[in-house]
Every structure is written in C-alpha cells, then in structure tokens.
Amino acid sequence: MRIIKARDYEDVSRKAANIIFSVMTEKPDCVLGLATGSSPVGIYKELVRHYQEGDLDFSQVTTVNLDEYRGLDRENPQSYAYYMRENLFSHVNVRPEKTFLPDGREEDSRKACEEYDHILSQAGQQDIQLLGIGHDGHIGFNEPADHFPKGTHCVDLAESTIEANARFFESRDQVPTQAYTMGIQSIMSAKCILMVANGKGKAQILKQAFQGPVTPQVPASILQLHPQVILVADEEALSEMENC
C-alpha cells in the first residue's frame, strides 16, 4: 500500500484528484469507480477545474458508482444520482448514458442488484475505484458483517451510518434505512483502489483497517489483500497508524 500524507482536506482533495487526472490522461476511455458523501466533494471540484481549464476530457469515460439509497428517485436531492450530477456530471462533458449507479427506484432488490452486476460486467474493470471509509470501516455501504459480500446487494444500514448521513437530510427520520451497494468482490476487482480520509475521527478506523486483522467486521480491512491501494489522508487521520 502506498500512503500519501496531506496537510488538510483541500490538500487531500488535490492530491487524490491528481491521481485520477493521471489515470484519465493515460487512458481517455477509462472506467472510473466513483464514491459519494462529503469526502469526494473536493476531489470533484478539482476535476471540474481541470476540465474547465481544458486539461481533462470526460467524453470517453465510463463511470460506475458504489451505491444508491433504496427508495429514492434519481431526481430526489438526497439521492446519489442527484449528488453526482450536482458535483461532477453536469459540469463536465461525460456522456450521461455512460454514467451508472444502482437503481434506487427498483423495489425488487434482487432485480436491482442483478441488473447492476450486469452493468458492471458490461462496463469492464474499473481502472481506479475511489473510496471513503466509514467510522465503522464500511466501504461503499458494505457494513460490518460476518462475511465479505461478493456482488451488489441490498444493505440494512447500520445505526452509525444513518446517524452519520443524517446531516444531509432535514431530519434523521428522512434518512433511508436501506441501500444498494457494490459488493466487496466488485470493489476489489478494480486495478487500483484510491481511498481518501481526513480528520482525527478517522484515525482509529484507519489503523484497524490497514494495521489490524483482515475481518468482515472491518470491511475496509480486505483492502490489505489488494495489490495496488493508495491512501491519501491528512496528518490527523494518519496519527494513530504506525510508521506514518
């Protein structure tokens, strides 16, 4: 694993965006695995800036997102489809028909998951998969469990995840309790994993994920078995890891 230390959130965002920039420059028709939440916002701002300055072209890129809330329409401001349009897609020349997320509108969870796994197989291997990390070690919405789920599946969100996401909603009661998420096998199939983290609140879980045992109770720990992981984190987030 390669660890890149950054000063703060803005520096994390710049350094991570530069890695994605390099992938896109080397392979214009790359497959980008994308994430949502607060951590990637700065990265997407940097990528939009590069595009506006004429340095990036998204016209051949395919994107596959990690997850989507079950039960939310794509026009719902709290959906991840909406998030991606607001933070990236509507600001660059990516082709809408080449941007993919699980379909939160599909009530049949088995159908939704099978359809997204088919989309992932058709899109091809992610050249790079962007990840954040939850305070309980979840990646995507793969929560702590007794096994590592392989394919796309419907998840009952942990209380800690619901609490963490409540800030994006008017009230906690509005936070969906289920989501469709890319499975661990699909995440691990990416050529390169790029994780970003910032703040003291992520220090303990980073230590558990990367310097503790590999266990489905800490889903991110599986990344220890991936051949090419890049962690971009600020000093506070790295403060409990040894030799950092």
Summary of the structure (lengths in Angstrom):
residues: 244
radius of gyration: 16.7
end to end distance: 12.0
largest distance: 47.0
contacts: 816
relative contact order: 0.18
helix: 39%
strand: 18%
